[in-house]
Amino acid sequence: MSKKRVYAAIEIADQEIRLIVLEIFEARYNVLRTERVACSGVDKNQKIVDESAIVTAIRQAITNAQAALGYRIERVLLAVPSVNVMRSSQKVRVQIEDGTKNIRLFHIQQGYKNAIQKRLNEDVEFVNANKVTYEVNGTVSQKLPLNQECEDFMMDVDLLYADKETIYSYARCVEQANLEILDLCLDSFAIGQETAALAQSTERVTIQIDLEQNHSTLALFSTGRLMTCTTLDFGYLWFIEDIQKKYKLSDEVCYRLLQNIFSGQEDENSDVIIYIEQREDMRIEITANELAKACLPRIRQWIAAVNDACLPIVRQGKSRYVITGQGSNIPVLKDLDKSFNASAMIYQEQAIGARDGAFVCGLGMAYAWQDINRIHHDDRISANNNELVKKCSSSLAIREMQIKTTMRYHLMPSGRPVVGTMTTPRSEAACRAARVRGVTCPSWFSRVPSRSRAARRTGGNVCDIKTPFINRAPRRFGPGGGRTGYCLYFITPAGFAQVDGMCYNNASFHYKI
């Protein structure tokens, strides 16, 4: 089994299939691949109306990702829409029958299994656990009580249910694409995991707004739980509906146009032409002022509808709005955040490789799965494990060859020993303070930025390093990477280290290809 855990998450959105592939390694999350395939198989009520189109789009997204990654994706995490969401809390008493009275993992698994067997009605189906708490000898905690001695053990499992017909249709599309479903997750719950709405709702109520193309989902989080969801029947395309009908523009063009409304006041937008399209029968020219006058009133109407829907919640006490989804990428929403009847923030996704509001749900599914998998202990991953291991082994062999090649052909001996300190300076001034000294300057040293010249200063040795080598590698320096120069590296018996404004102690020397 590979130490790298690769998971793929699929979201069937309004007009596209979104796939994100993540790698979990040593508690770090890395985005490996994202794919978006256009698809029109879902209606405004988030019901699938064309299963064949959905299946084709899923297969295309998976094929593209597999070609880029070099291994097959066999299982996925699937987001299901928050339609007809219901919740139920089940309190289960777990019997500890062995003589030690110690809580084992299978006791927790048995309690969880007994809790999820509860059925509310024929119209909804269990999706995922909302929150799990443990009561051991009267003490309540959310941590797994493994190996704790107890006389009385109870589990409180909060369960989330959703529309049965919708869940089955979404799952059927994924299975027809020859994929195994690793787990299901409500899209609102997954988004709440990524935005920390679940965790932060213990302090104040959080209203999460998932703004998509044709709908807006409002999710209420309180006491660390997803309480309820409701859906507004219009999304960000409704903002620009008048212009779209007038000029017969595509959905993609309309979305790009919404990115060009930079002021929340109609009179502050200029008459500059921001869109031109030449057709056989007509020429289309749209100014920033025309766009703003058509869209801003509708955006304010949408905010008013959100305020009306959430007014009873806001009146009860401290609350806030968190806006996510693809529509959260529209810049003008930041200017209109004061129009909400409670504090509002636009969630900015920071994951490298997926800095887009559209991928918040996919990222959240990975967190939700890791959380519940503490109970499941499911070793399955999304990738074909044999191919993943082979891929990792091949990458390691290539890396070793690169290092050997670099050492043989690109490292030049220095005439004097390189010395460093136990600090990690980040600037020229810090480099001087750390007294990085003793680097001999080859003929190309004049091209090294001034930040590295601190290494030219001479002085007594701080540590004794023998037979060093210096390597140069292109790199960009300065604010925003605006200056081009060379990095200096040296090799010691302890390893590799970088000299250019960043030195490492002997215990942490490293070199990256």
Buried (B, 14 or more C-beta within 10 A) or exposed (E): EBEBBBBBBBBBBBBBBBBBBBBBEEEEBBBBBBBBBEBBBBEEEBBBEBBEBBBBBBBBBBEBBBEEBEBBBBBBBBBBBBBBBBBBBBEBEBEBEEEEEBBEBEBBBBBBEBBBEBEEEEEBBBBBBBBBBBBBEEEEEEEBBEEBEBEEBBBBBBBBBBBBBBBEBBBBBBEBBEBEBBBBBBBBBBBBBBBBBBEBBEEBBBBBBBBBBBBBBBBBBBEBBBBBBEBBEBBBBBBBBBBBEEBEBEBEBBBEBBEBBBBBEBEEBEEEEBBEEEEEEEEBEBBBBBBBBBBBEBBBEBBEBBBEBBEEBBEEEEBBBBBBBBBBBBEBBBBBBEBBBBEBBBBEBEBEBBEBBBBBBBBBBBBBBBBBBEBEEEEBBBBBBEBBBBBBEEEEEEEEEEBEEBBEEEBEEBEEBBBBBEBBBEEBEBBBEBBBBBBBBBEEBEEBBEBBBBBBEEEEEBBEBEEBBBBBBEBEBEEEEEEEBBBBBBBBEBBBBBBBBBBBBBEEBEBEE
